[in-house]
Structures are given as structure tokens and as C-alpha cells.
Amino acid sequence: MHRIYNYVVLLSLTLLLSACGSQGVADVGGNWNGELLGANASAPFLMSLVQSGTSVSGTFAFVASPGFYISGTATNNLVSIGSQDESGGIQIHGSVSGNTMTGTMTLRIGDQVGTGNFTATR
């Protein structure tokens, strides 16, 4: 009886630890067409992402604007990507469900900062 109890406890701990230690990886690779919704306007954008494990990189561009490089991470169903330099930056935090990504985007150009919600599909 003692041996069965030890086996059940060991099996339970193994299952618990493996569940706690595992993280799913959001599938975010591909070409995304989206729209940023601001307080007074909306802006369509294109985002092309390549994924290797939890690392994500690619390009982001508002339609009819030059693009720029972005990078970040994807875990579970969440993605956090962005880019920043001396003239400005972008931060994208979203959740992915199938071929839809939704979340918030923060843009900084010089001293100007704006935040809005976005939706994108691939």
C-alpha cells in the first residue's frame, strides 16, 4: 500500500511540474493586415513576421509609408514586439486567436506619444 501511495504522489508531482513549466507559443508568423484605431482617426498597416520559437522579428509599415524593423517575443497567446530609435518608436502588445491579432499599439515620434487599439488578420 505504501508503494502505491508513493507512486501516486510521484505521478501527481510530475504532472503538476510539467504543467507549470510548459508554455505554449503563439503562432504569429506570416503577413498581417491591420487597422490602428485612434481617438480621432484610423490607420491601416501591414506587418510581416517571422517566428523562431518564442522569438519574433519582421517589418511593420503603415500603408503608403516606409517600413521599419520590429522584434520581440510570443508566448502562450500573447505577442510583444516593437522598435525604438532616437526619433521614435512603436510598441505592440496583442493576443492571438487563430488568424486574428488584437491589442494595443503605442507610437512615439519625437515628443509626441499616441496609443490606440488594433485588429489584424492574416
N, CA and C atoms as a LAMMPS dump frame, in Angstrom:
ITEM: TIMESTEP
0
ITEM: NUMBER OF ATOMS
366
ITEM: BOX BOUNDS ff ff ff
-5.0000000000000000e+02 5.0000000000000000e+02
-5.0000000000000000e+02 5.0000000000000000e+02
-5.0000000000000000e+02 5.0000000000000000e+02
ITEM: ATOMS id mol type element x y z
1 1 1 N 0.815 -1.181 0
2 1 2 C 0 0 0
3 1 3 C 0.87 1.261 0
4 2 1 N 1.935 1.235 0.776
5 2 2 C 2.86 2.371 0.848
6 2 3 C 3.481 2.63 -0.522
7 3 1 N 3.798 1.592 -1.256
8 3 2 C 4.414 1.713 -2.575
9 3 3 C 3.435 2.364 -3.563
10 4 1 N 2.162 2.019 -3.514
11 4 2 C 1.156 2.608 -4.396
12 4 3 C 1 4.093 -4.071
13 5 1 N 0.973 4.423 -2.79
14 5 2 C 0.858 5.817 -2.367
15 5 3 C 2.034 6.637 -2.915
16 6 1 N 3.253 6.12 -2.79
17 6 2 C 4.433 6.82 -3.304
18 6 3 C 4.335 7.012 -4.812
19 7 1 N 3.855 6.011 -5.512
20 7 2 C 3.715 6.096 -6.962
21 7 3 C 2.708 7.183 -7.344
22 8 1 N 1.574 7.238 -6.667
23 8 2 C 0.542 8.233 -6.95
24 8 3 C 1.067 9.634 -6.659
25 9 1 N 1.776 9.812 -5.556
26 9 2 C 2.335 11.123 -5.222
27 9 3 C 3.372 11.543 -6.263
28 10 1 N 4.246 10.646 -6.655
29 10 2 C 5.274 10.945 -7.653
30 10 3 C 4.638 11.293 -8.994
31 11 1 N 3.646 10.546 -9.414
32 11 2 C 2.957 10.814 -10.673
33 11 3 C 2.256 12.163 -10.615
34 12 1 N 1.606 12.486 -9.52
35 12 2 C 0.908 13.771 -9.371
36 12 3 C 1.886 14.936 -9.433
37 13 1 N 3.02 14.821 -8.74
38 13 2 C 4.025 15.888 -8.775
39 13 3 C 4.603 16.06 -10.175
40 14 1 N 4.848 14.973 -10.862
41 14 2 C 5.378 15.041 -12.228
42 14 3 C 4.414 15.773 -13.142
43 15 1 N 3.132 15.442 -13.076
44 15 2 C 2.133 16.108 -13.901
45 15 3 C 2.003 17.581 -13.539
46 16 1 N 2.03 17.896 -12.269
47 16 2 C 1.923 19.28 -11.825
48 16 3 C 3.108 20.104 -12.297
49 17 1 N 4.312 19.588 -12.127
50 17 2 C 5.509 20.32 -12.533
51 17 3 C 5.59 20.487 -14.034
52 18 1 N 5.195 19.483 -14.788
53 18 2 C 5.259 19.62 -16.242
54 18 3 C 4.226 20.629 -16.72
55 19 1 N 3.081 20.704 -16.08
56 19 2 C 2.066 21.696 -16.462
57 19 3 C 2.529 23.102 -16.114
58 20 1 N 3.186 23.268 -14.979
59 20 2 C 3.665 24.594 -14.565
60 20 3 C 4.811 25.071 -15.432
61 21 1 N 5.651 24.182 -15.885
62 21 2 C 6.835 24.578 -16.624
63 21 3 C 6.617 24.743 -18.104
64 22 1 N 5.497 24.294 -18.63
65 22 2 C 5.31 24.358 -20.071
66 22 3 C 4.632 25.655 -20.466
67 23 1 N 5.116 26.245 -21.54
68 23 2 C 4.494 27.43 -22.095
69 23 3 C 4.201 27.155 -23.55
70 24 1 N 2.988 27.458 -23.954
71 24 2 C 2.664 27.369 -25.36
72 24 3 C 3.292 28.547 -26.079
73 25 1 N 3.388 28.431 -27.379
74 25 2 C 3.952 29.505 -28.182
75 25 3 C 2.888 29.983 -29.155
76 26 1 N 2.579 31.259 -29.097
77 26 2 C 1.619 31.837 -30.038
78 26 3 C 2.193 31.734 -31.449
79 27 1 N 1.377 31.324 -32.395
80 27 2 C 1.782 31.263 -33.799
81 27 3 C 1.497 32.622 -34.423
82 28 1 N 2.548 33.434 -34.614
83 28 2 C 2.354 34.786 -35.137
84 28 3 C 3.043 35.011 -36.474
85 29 1 N 3.746 34.009 -36.992
86 29 2 C 4.431 34.172 -38.263
87 29 3 C 3.454 34.394 -39.406
88 30 1 N 3.846 35.226 -40.351
89 30 2 C 3.014 35.459 -41.534
90 30 3 C 2.807 36.935 -41.8
91 31 1 N 1.96 37.201 -42.775
92 31 2 C 1.641 38.573 -43.174
93 31 3 C 0.31 38.988 -42.565
94 32 1 N 0.339 40.091 -41.845
95 32 2 C -0.832 40.586 -41.136
96 32 3 C -1.281 41.911 -41.751
97 33 1 N -2.576 42.025 -42.01
98 33 2 C -3.194 43.278 -42.454
99 33 3 C -4.03 43.788 -41.293
100 34 1 N -3.779 45.035 -40.889
101 34 2 C -4.484 45.515 -39.716
102 34 3 C -4.907 46.952 -39.804
103 35 1 N -5.559 47.388 -38.741
104 35 2 C -6.001 48.765 -38.634
105 35 3 C -5.822 49.236 -37.2
106 36 1 N -5.131 50.349 -37.055
107 36 2 C -4.957 51.005 -35.765
108 36 3 C -6.083 52.007 -35.599
109 37 1 N -6.789 51.919 -34.48
110 37 2 C -7.904 52.824 -34.213
111 37 3 C -7.495 53.814 -33.133
112 38 1 N -7.359 55.078 -33.513
113 38 2 C -7.019 56.128 -32.566
114 38 3 C -8.261 56.871 -32.132
115 39 1 N -8.074 57.903 -31.334
116 39 2 C -9.206 58.676 -30.815
117 39 3 C -9.962 59.383 -31.932
118 40 1 N -9.252 59.891 -32.944
119 40 2 C -9.891 60.686 -33.996
120 40 3 C -9.711 60.127 -35.398
121 41 1 N -8.977 59.04 -35.543
122 41 2 C -8.704 58.525 -36.883
123 41 3 C -8.315 57.056 -36.807
124 42 1 N -8.236 56.436 -37.974
125 42 2 C -7.744 55.068 -38.058
126 42 3 C -6.664 55.024 -39.13
127 43 1 N -5.78 54.035 -39.02
128 43 2 C -4.675 53.922 -39.972
129 43 3 C -4.431 52.453 -40.29
130 44 1 N -4.559 52.074 -41.578
131 44 2 C -4.26 50.698 -41.955
132 44 3 C -2.756 50.438 -41.914
133 45 1 N -2.384 49.192 -41.604
134 45 2 C -0.963 48.837 -41.574
135 45 3 C -0.753 47.42 -42.086
136 46 1 N 0.49 47.145 -42.432
137 46 2 C 0.936 45.816 -42.851
138 46 3 C 2.074 45.4 -41.94
139 47 1 N 2.038 44.145 -41.504
140 47 2 C 3.079 43.622 -40.629
141 47 3 C 3.448 42.239 -41.143
142 48 1 N 4.726 42.024 -41.387
143 48 2 C 5.219 40.727 -41.845
144 48 3 C 6.153 40.173 -40.776
145 49 1 N 5.78 39.025 -40.191
146 49 2 C 6.522 38.482 -39.057
147 49 3 C 7.088 37.098 -39.366
148 50 1 N 8.298 36.865 -38.886
149 50 2 C 8.953 35.557 -38.944
150 50 3 C 9.173 35.121 -37.505
151 51 1 N 8.924 33.85 -37.238
152 51 2 C 8.997 33.357 -35.868
153 51 3 C 9.931 32.165 -35.776
154 52 1 N 10.732 32.146 -34.713
155 52 2 C 11.589 31.012 -34.38
156 52 3 C 11.424 30.76 -32.887
157 53 1 N 10.635 29.757 -32.53
158 53 2 C 10.333 29.525 -31.117
159 53 3 C 9.542 30.683 -30.567
160 54 1 N 10.038 31.297 -29.501
161 54 2 C 9.349 32.452 -28.922
162 54 3 C 9.855 33.786 -29.477
163 55 1 N 10.906 33.757 -30.304
164 55 2 C 11.451 34.988 -30.895
165 55 3 C 10.696 35.354 -32.165
166 56 1 N 10.383 36.639 -32.283
167 56 2 C 9.633 37.153 -33.429
168 56 3 C 10.377 38.36 -33.989
169 57 1 N 10.46 38.45 -35.309
170 57 2 C 11.041 39.629 -35.951
171 57 3 C 10.351 39.832 -37.288
172 58 1 N 10.508 41.018 -37.845
173 58 2 C 9.89 41.295 -39.133
174 58 3 C 9.85 42.773 -39.419
175 59 1 N 8.869 43.161 -40.244
176 59 2 C 8.719 44.56 -40.63
177 59 3 C 7.304 45.03 -40.339
178 60 1 N 7.189 46.324 -40.107
179 60 2 C 5.913 46.975 -39.855
180 60 3 C 5.864 48.225 -40.71
181 61 1 N 4.709 48.484 -41.333
182 61 2 C 4.557 49.713 -42.109
183 61 3 C 3.1 50.128 -42.15
184 62 1 N 2.857 51.421 -41.936
185 62 2 C 1.547 51.953 -42.242
186 62 3 C 1.448 52.002 -43.758
187 63 1 N 0.264 51.805 -44.309
188 63 2 C 0.078 51.776 -45.755
189 63 3 C 0.587 53.09 -46.346
190 64 1 N 1.338 52.99 -47.435
191 64 2 C 1.93 54.128 -48.152
192 64 3 C 3.036 54.811 -47.346
193 65 1 N 3.655 54.101 -46.403
194 65 2 C 4.775 54.642 -45.63
195 65 3 C 5.912 53.632 -45.661
196 66 1 N 7.145 54.109 -45.514
197 66 2 C 8.258 53.15 -45.454
198 66 3 C 8.164 52.297 -44.188
199 67 1 N 8.58 51.07 -44.289
200 67 2 C 8.517 50.17 -43.147
201 67 3 C 9.758 50.239 -42.287
202 68 1 N 9.701 49.587 -41.154
203 68 2 C 10.858 49.505 -40.28
204 68 3 C 10.87 48.158 -39.591
205 69 1 N 12.019 47.789 -39.062
206 69 2 C 12.25 46.505 -38.421
207 69 3 C 11.627 46.487 -37.022
208 70 1 N 10.992 45.354 -36.675
209 70 2 C 10.451 45.161 -35.335
210 70 3 C 10.889 43.791 -34.827
211 71 1 N 10.957 43.636 -33.522
212 71 2 C 11.301 42.336 -32.945
213 71 3 C 10.693 42.232 -31.555
214 72 1 N 10.596 40.987 -31.062
215 72 2 C 10.037 40.774 -29.741
216 72 3 C 9.83 39.306 -29.46
217 73 1 N 8.783 39.001 -28.679
218 73 2 C 8.545 37.632 -28.244
219 73 3 C 7.064 37.268 -28.374
220 74 1 N 6.834 35.951 -28.423
221 74 2 C 5.477 35.412 -28.436
222 74 3 C 5.439 34.213 -27.492
223 75 1 N 4.571 34.26 -26.5
224 75 2 C 4.377 33.13 -25.587
225 75 3 C 2.893 32.993 -25.317
226 76 1 N 2.493 31.753 -25.026
227 76 2 C 1.069 31.458 -24.859
228 76 3 C 0.324 32.067 -26.043
229 77 1 N -0.669 32.877 -25.846
230 77 2 C -1.341 33.522 -26.976
231 77 3 C -1 35.012 -27.055
232 78 1 N 0.101 35.418 -26.398
233 78 2 C 0.472 36.83 -26.325
234 78 3 C 1.699 37.144 -27.165
235 79 1 N 1.703 38.33 -27.744
236 79 2 C 2.844 38.803 -28.517
237 79 3 C 3.203 40.207 -28.033
238 80 1 N 4.511 40.455 -27.938
239 80 2 C 5.016 41.763 -27.551
240 80 3 C 6.185 42.09 -28.471
241 81 1 N 5.992 43.039 -29.37
242 81 2 C 7.018 43.385 -30.351
243 81 3 C 7.131 44.893 -30.462
244 82 1 N 8.259 45.351 -30.99
245 82 2 C 8.418 46.775 -31.153
246 82 3 C 9.758 47.157 -31.721
247 83 1 N 9.976 48.45 -31.765
248 83 2 C 11.21 49.025 -32.282
249 83 3 C 11.334 50.429 -31.715
250 84 1 N 12.571 50.862 -31.499
251 84 2 C 12.773 52.206 -30.985
252 84 3 C 14.127 52.721 -31.422
253 85 1 N 14.181 53.993 -31.781
254 85 2 C 15.451 54.668 -32.043
255 85 3 C 15.332 56.101 -31.531
256 86 1 N 16.301 56.949 -31.869
257 86 2 C 16.315 58.303 -31.32
258 86 3 C 15.148 59.161 -31.804
259 87 1 N 14.549 58.834 -32.949
260 87 2 C 13.463 59.667 -33.467
261 87 3 C 12.072 59.195 -33.053
262 88 1 N 11.968 57.972 -32.551
263 88 2 C 10.657 57.483 -32.157
264 88 3 C 10.645 55.982 -31.977
265 89 1 N 9.446 55.443 -31.872
266 89 2 C 9.345 54.009 -31.701
267 89 3 C 7.91 53.528 -31.728
268 90 1 N 7.779 52.215 -31.688
269 90 2 C 6.472 51.572 -31.668
270 90 3 C 6.54 50.379 -30.728
271 91 1 N 5.488 50.189 -29.96
272 91 2 C 5.351 49.015 -29.1
273 91 3 C 3.983 48.408 -29.381
274 92 1 N 3.983 47.105 -29.637
275 92 2 C 2.759 46.383 -29.955
276 92 3 C 2.595 45.266 -28.936
277 93 1 N 1.458 45.25 -28.251
278 93 2 C 1.123 44.197 -27.299
279 93 3 C -0.23 43.647 -27.705
280 94 1 N -0.255 42.363 -28.039
281 94 2 C -1.505 41.802 -28.515
282 94 3 C -1.711 40.37 -28.102
283 95 1 N -2.898 39.889 -28.386
284 95 2 C -3.21 38.478 -28.184
285 95 3 C -3.644 37.91 -29.526
286 96 1 N -3.334 36.63 -29.719
287 96 2 C -3.586 35.958 -30.985
288 96 3 C -4.594 34.842 -30.76
289 97 1 N -5.579 34.795 -31.648
290 97 2 C -6.542 33.707 -31.658
291 97 3 C -6.708 33.284 -33.111
292 98 1 N -6.073 32.165 -33.475
293 98 2 C -6.115 31.721 -34.867
294 98 3 C -5.432 32.712 -35.775
295 99 1 N -6.186 33.274 -36.72
296 99 2 C -5.636 34.232 -37.68
297 99 3 C -6.013 35.674 -37.354
298 100 1 N -6.333 35.942 -36.091
299 100 2 C -6.687 37.291 -35.661
300 100 3 C -5.8 37.71 -34.493
301 101 1 N -5.284 38.932 -34.579
302 101 2 C -4.497 39.514 -33.501
303 101 3 C -5.178 40.82 -33.088
304 102 1 N -5.361 41.017 -31.783
305 102 2 C -5.931 42.261 -31.268
306 102 3 C -5.073 42.749 -30.112
307 103 1 N -5.079 44.06 -29.887
308 103 2 C -4.309 44.572 -28.768
309 103 3 C -4.157 46.07 -28.807
310 104 1 N -3.056 46.547 -28.219
311 104 2 C -2.77 47.974 -28.178
312 104 3 C -1.434 48.263 -28.841
313 105 1 N -1.344 49.454 -29.39
314 105 2 C -0.141 49.905 -30.064
315 105 3 C 0.175 51.298 -29.552
316 106 1 N 1.429 51.522 -29.18
317 106 2 C 1.864 52.84 -28.73
318 106 3 C 2.919 53.349 -29.702
319 107 1 N 2.718 54.548 -30.226
320 107 2 C 3.644 55.176 -31.173
321 107 3 C 4.25 56.41 -30.532
322 108 1 N 5.56 56.573 -30.765
323 108 2 C 6.236 57.781 -30.293
324 108 3 C 7.02 58.366 -31.449
325 109 1 N 6.751 59.624 -31.755
326 109 2 C 7.506 60.355 -32.776
327 109 3 C 7.977 61.633 -32.112
328 110 1 N 9.284 61.7 -31.847
329 110 2 C 9.812 62.84 -31.096
330 110 3 C 9.2 62.876 -29.708
331 111 1 N 8.562 63.994 -29.362
332 111 2 C 7.914 64.142 -28.059
333 111 3 C 6.444 63.722 -28.075
334 112 1 N 5.927 63.409 -29.245
335 112 2 C 4.516 63.034 -29.383
336 112 3 C 4.329 61.547 -29.118
337 113 1 N 3.353 61.178 -28.28
338 113 2 C 3.046 59.78 -27.967
339 113 3 C 1.556 59.556 -28.166
340 114 1 N 1.224 58.482 -28.859
341 114 2 C -0.177 58.131 -29.047
342 114 3 C -0.388 56.629 -28.857
343 115 1 N -1.52 56.278 -28.314
344 115 2 C -1.857 54.871 -28.09
345 115 3 C -3.232 54.596 -28.676
346 116 1 N -3.372 53.422 -29.27
347 116 2 C -4.664 53.033 -29.813
348 116 3 C -4.806 51.529 -29.824
349 117 1 N -6.006 51.08 -30.085
350 117 2 C -6.286 49.642 -30.208
351 117 3 C -6.138 49.246 -31.675
352 118 1 N -5.805 47.983 -31.881
353 118 2 C -5.686 47.499 -33.245
354 118 3 C -6.298 46.116 -33.379
355 119 1 N -6.63 45.79 -34.615
356 119 2 C -7.053 44.451 -35.008
357 119 3 C -6.331 44.123 -36.304
358 120 1 N -5.814 42.904 -36.408
359 120 2 C -5.13 42.475 -37.627
360 120 3 C -5.51 41.029 -37.937
361 121 1 N -5.539 40.719 -39.24
362 121 2 C -5.803 39.343 -39.681
363 121 3 C -4.729 38.932 -40.679
364 122 1 N -4.531 37.617 -40.793
365 122 2 C -3.591 37.106 -41.8
366 122 3 C -4.291 36.128 -42.698
